[in-house]
């Protein structure tokens, strides 16, 4: 964890659905994470470059560029390529599972998810990246 980060670390949520971003911001905020929100793939890339989050939760289906393309662009940036990405999807594992990993994602979580599933997966991901 970086020196100026909150106790839980910095999580960037990239999703065009405000209900999802509000929910994640509330749930993870209560867990001590500093939650940043971007409402499009392009905005997510810009925010990641400006704020250097510890973890990114990336929706797959968005109107401008999808989560796969946004992640490809993030992974091509040497300053950002080490940031783990967890994809959020409403589609089935057979539709997205392999592509999520091939694009550089750490894992994916199906929507709808429970608050506990979200907290557990983010905590596990954060533990794995802390030195």
Residue frames relative to the residue before (quaternion, step in Angstrom):
aa qw qx qy qz dx dy dz
X 1.0000 0.0000 0.0000 0.0000 0.00 0.00 0.00
X 0.4462 -0.6940 0.5011 0.2611 3.54 -0.96 0.88
X 0.7001 -0.5356 0.2985 0.3659 3.53 -1.21 0.67
X 0.7773 0.3604 -0.1895 0.4796 3.61 0.85 -0.92
X 0.4880 0.6737 -0.4370 0.3420 3.59 1.23 0.10
X 0.5435 -0.5881 0.4719 0.3689 3.57 -1.16 0.52
X 0.7636 -0.4063 0.2550 0.4322 3.54 -1.30 0.35
X 0.7676 0.3931 -0.2067 0.4621 3.59 0.82 -0.93
X 0.5419 -0.5931 0.4238 0.4183 3.60 1.16 -0.42
X 0.5193 -0.6428 0.4856 0.2852 3.52 -1.37 0.18
X 0.0712 -0.7978 0.5986 -0.0092 3.57 -0.73 1.13
X 0.1903 -0.7622 0.6111 0.0971 3.54 -0.89 1.03
X 0.1432 -0.7711 0.6177 0.0576 3.56 -0.81 1.08
X 0.0723 -0.7902 0.6085 0.0010 3.56 -0.69 1.15
X 0.3289 0.7205 -0.5344 0.2950 3.58 -0.28 1.27
X 0.3899 -0.7400 0.5012 0.2217 3.59 -0.95 0.84
X 0.6047 0.5400 -0.3510 0.4686 3.60 1.28 -0.06
X 0.3492 -0.7824 0.4774 0.1949 3.58 -0.31 1.25
X 0.5887 0.5597 -0.3828 0.4399 3.61 1.07 -0.57
X 0.6537 0.5012 -0.3073 0.4765 3.59 1.00 -0.83
X 0.6873 0.4769 -0.3055 0.4547 3.60 0.80 -0.94
X 0.6313 0.5258 -0.3341 0.4619 3.60 1.02 -0.76
X 0.6513 0.5165 -0.3117 0.4603 3.58 0.94 -0.91
X 0.6874 0.4788 -0.2894 0.4632 3.57 0.80 -1.00
X 0.6358 0.5332 -0.3280 0.4515 3.57 0.97 -0.84
X 0.6686 0.4937 -0.2970 0.4702 3.59 0.96 -0.84
X 0.6970 0.4838 -0.2825 0.4476 3.58 0.75 -1.06
X 0.7353 0.4116 -0.2468 0.4785 3.59 0.77 -0.98
X 0.5800 0.5749 -0.3704 0.4426 3.59 1.13 -0.56
X 0.6523 0.5107 -0.3029 0.4711 3.57 1.03 -0.79
X 0.6699 0.4831 -0.2867 0.4854 3.57 1.22 -0.49
X 0.6181 -0.5940 0.3275 0.3973 3.59 1.27 0.12
X 0.5005 0.6379 -0.4373 0.3890 3.59 1.25 0.25
X 0.3653 -0.6541 0.6106 0.2565 3.52 -1.25 0.58
X 0.1033 -0.8367 0.5377 0.0114 3.58 -0.30 1.26
X 0.1469 -0.7644 0.6264 0.0425 3.53 -0.81 1.16
X 0.1787 -0.7983 0.5689 0.0841 3.60 -1.04 0.70
X 0.0155 -0.7438 0.6681 0.0078 3.52 -1.13 0.84
X 0.3110 -0.8069 0.4825 0.1392 3.58 -0.87 0.95
X 0.7536 0.2188 -0.1879 0.5907 3.58 1.27 0.33
X 0.6628 -0.5023 0.3732 0.4112 3.55 -1.26 0.31
X 0.6666 0.4987 -0.3024 0.4642 3.58 0.90 -0.91
X 0.6546 0.4988 -0.3077 0.4774 3.57 0.97 -0.86
X 0.6180 0.5515 -0.3367 0.4478 3.58 1.08 -0.71
X 0.6430 0.5094 -0.3147 0.4775 3.57 0.98 -0.86
X 0.6587 0.5131 -0.3017 0.4602 3.58 0.91 -0.96
X 0.6758 0.4909 -0.2926 0.4656 3.59 0.88 -0.95
X 0.6354 0.5229 -0.3328 0.4605 3.61 0.97 -0.81
X 0.6589 0.5061 -0.3092 0.4627 3.60 0.95 -0.81
X 0.7095 0.4610 -0.2583 0.4663 3.58 1.01 -0.81
X 0.8167 0.3164 -0.1164 0.4683 3.59 0.90 -0.93
X 0.2214 -0.8235 0.4953 0.1656 3.63 1.27 -0.25
X 0.0110 -0.8369 0.5471 -0.0135 3.60 0.46 1.16
X 0.5546 -0.5926 0.4702 0.3466 3.56 -1.32 0.28
X 0.7918 0.0619 0.0379 0.6064 3.56 1.13 -0.77
X 0.1618 -0.7740 0.6042 0.0985 3.57 -1.15 0.68
X 0.1697 -0.7246 0.6603 0.1010 3.55 -1.04 0.92
X 0.0546 -0.8523 0.5171 -0.0563 3.57 -0.35 1.30
X 0.3486 -0.7024 0.5851 0.2067 3.55 -0.77 1.08
X 0.4321 -0.7002 0.4984 0.2731 3.58 -1.05 0.65
X 0.7863 0.3045 -0.1541 0.5151 3.58 0.81 -1.00
X 0.1829 0.7591 -0.5996 0.1756 3.54 -0.50 1.27
X 0.6221 -0.6227 0.3354 0.3358 3.59 -1.09 0.63
X 0.7206 0.4306 -0.2908 0.4591 3.64 0.91 -0.67
X 0.7410 -0.1538 0.1111 0.6442 3.58 0.50 -1.14
X 0.4825 -0.6832 0.4536 0.3078 3.57 -0.98 0.75
X 0.7152 -0.4734 0.3177 0.4042 3.53 -1.32 0.25
X 0.6000 0.5598 -0.3619 0.4423 3.57 1.10 -0.60
X 0.6862 0.4722 -0.2853 0.4741 3.57 0.86 -0.96
X 0.6341 0.5221 -0.3346 0.4619 3.59 0.96 -0.81
X 0.6656 0.4959 -0.3022 0.4688 3.58 0.95 -0.84
X 0.6082 0.5435 -0.3507 0.4601 3.59 1.02 -0.75
X 0.6763 0.4869 -0.2950 0.4675 3.57 0.93 -0.86
X 0.6343 0.5196 -0.3253 0.4710 3.59 1.05 -0.75
X 0.6899 0.4865 -0.2756 0.4598 3.58 0.92 -0.93
X 0.6257 0.5306 -0.3357 0.4628 3.61 1.23 -0.38
X 0.6262 0.5150 -0.3274 0.4852 3.60 1.28 -0.28
X 0.4365 -0.7350 0.4476 0.2626 3.64 -0.45 1.13
X 0.6521 0.5192 -0.3207 0.4498 3.61 1.09 -0.63
X 0.7751 0.3642 -0.1680 0.4882 3.59 1.14 -0.61
X 0.5030 0.7144 -0.4063 0.2675 3.58 1.18 -0.43
X 0.6715 0.5062 -0.3049 0.4471 3.60 1.15 -0.44
X 0.5235 0.6309 -0.4227 0.3864 3.60 1.23 -0.12
X 0.3888 -0.7271 0.5091 0.2469 3.62 -0.68 1.02
X 0.1738 -0.7655 0.6143 0.0798 3.54 -1.13 0.80
X 0.1127 -0.7469 0.6530 0.0556 3.54 -0.93 0.99
X 0.2944 -0.7684 0.5448 0.1613 3.56 -0.66 1.12
X 0.2210 -0.7274 0.6362 0.1313 3.54 -1.20 0.73
X 0.1071 0.8190 -0.5538 0.1053 3.58 -0.73 1.00
X 0.3396 -0.7094 0.5810 0.2095 3.49 -1.24 0.58
X 0.5801 0.5919 -0.3641 0.4250 3.55 1.30 -0.12
X 0.6324 -0.5630 0.3850 0.3672 3.56 -1.28 0.28
X 0.6643 -0.5017 0.3800 0.4032 3.55 -1.29 0.37
X 0.6465 0.5255 -0.3350 0.4400 3.59 0.97 -0.74
X 0.6540 0.5006 -0.3121 0.4736 3.59 1.14 -0.57
X 0.8462 0.2338 -0.0569 0.4754 3.57 0.86 -0.97
X 0.5092 0.7080 -0.4094 0.2680 3.59 1.08 -0.60
X 0.7322 0.4269 -0.2468 0.4698 3.57 0.63 -1.08
X 0.6655 0.5088 -0.3083 0.4508 3.56 0.93 -0.85
X 0.5972 0.5658 -0.3623 0.4380 3.59 1.07 -0.69
X 0.7003 0.4502 -0.2704 0.4835 3.58 0.89 -0.89
X 0.6495 0.5331 -0.3154 0.4411 3.59 0.97 -0.84
X 0.6723 0.4922 -0.2875 0.4724 3.59 1.12 -0.63
X 0.6254 -0.5566 0.3389 0.4292 3.58 1.22 -0.21
X 0.4317 0.7049 -0.4598 0.3246 3.57 1.24 0.23
X 0.5144 -0.6262 0.4969 0.3105 3.54 -1.18 0.67
X 0.7366 -0.2203 0.1851 0.6121 3.56 0.96 -0.95
X 0.2971 -0.7278 0.5700 0.2391 3.56 -1.25 -0.28
X 0.2075 -0.7520 0.6140 0.1197 3.53 -1.28 0.47
X 0.3932 -0.7319 0.5143 0.2125 3.54 -0.86 1.02
X 0.3111 -0.6901 0.6222 0.1994 3.53 -1.18 0.75
X 0.5633 -0.2342 -0.7913 0.0406 1.60 -1.89 1.55
X 0.2010 -0.7557 0.6131 0.1122 3.55 -1.20 0.62
X 0.4758 -0.6452 0.5021 0.3244 3.55 -1.23 0.37
X 0.6518 -0.4956 0.3927 0.4187 3.55 -1.26 0.35
X 0.6608 0.5171 -0.3090 0.4478 3.57 0.97 -0.86
X 0.6250 0.5235 -0.3422 0.4671 3.61 0.98 -0.76
X 0.6428 0.5247 -0.3121 0.4626 3.57 0.97 -0.88
X 0.6807 0.4907 -0.2905 0.4598 3.58 0.80 -1.02
X 0.6734 0.5078 -0.3008 0.4451 3.58 0.89 -0.94
X 0.6891 0.4828 -0.2944 0.4532 3.59 0.84 -0.93
X 0.6603 0.4909 -0.3110 0.4757 3.60 0.96 -0.81
X 0.6448 0.5139 -0.3284 0.4608 3.61 0.94 -0.81
X 0.6476 0.5125 -0.3146 0.4679 3.59 0.98 -0.85
X 0.6625 0.4987 -0.3071 0.4670 3.58 0.91 -0.89
X 0.6644 0.5015 -0.3074 0.4610 3.59 0.94 -0.85
X 0.6266 0.5280 -0.3389 0.4623 3.61 1.01 -0.73
X 0.6835 0.5099 -0.2930 0.4325 3.56 0.95 -0.83
X 0.7276 0.4202 -0.2542 0.4790 3.62 1.13 -0.45
X 0.5516 0.6037 -0.4093 0.4047 3.59 1.20 -0.22
X 0.2955 -0.7576 0.5604 0.1571 3.54 -1.03 0.85
